[in-house]
C-alpha cells in the first residue's frame, strides 16, 4: 500500500512500479496512464491511496472520488515508488499481509 499526499499548490510526479502519477497544480489536474482527473479540492492536499500487487495497481483518489484500476505484466520486481519531479506533501509505503496466506 502506498499513501501519497500531493501539496495542491505545487506540481509533482511520482512513479509507482511503472505507473506515473502527475499532479499539475496550475490546472488542478491529476494525470495517470492516459486518464486526466480534476478532483475536488477542499484543502491543501490531494490524497492518493494505491494498492499494488503482482499484476495490478488500484488508485483511490480523495477517498474514492476517483478510482483507477491498472494492470501490468508481472515481472517479479518489488514495488518501488520514485519521486520523478517536485516535492510531495507525504509518502508512506507499507507491505500488507496476503489474503491467501
Secondary structure, DSSP 8 states (H G I E B T S, - for coil): -EEEEEETTS-EEEEETTEEEEEETTTTEEEETTEEE-----SSEEEEEEEE-SSEEEEEETTTTEEEEEE---------EEEEEE--SEEEE-----S--
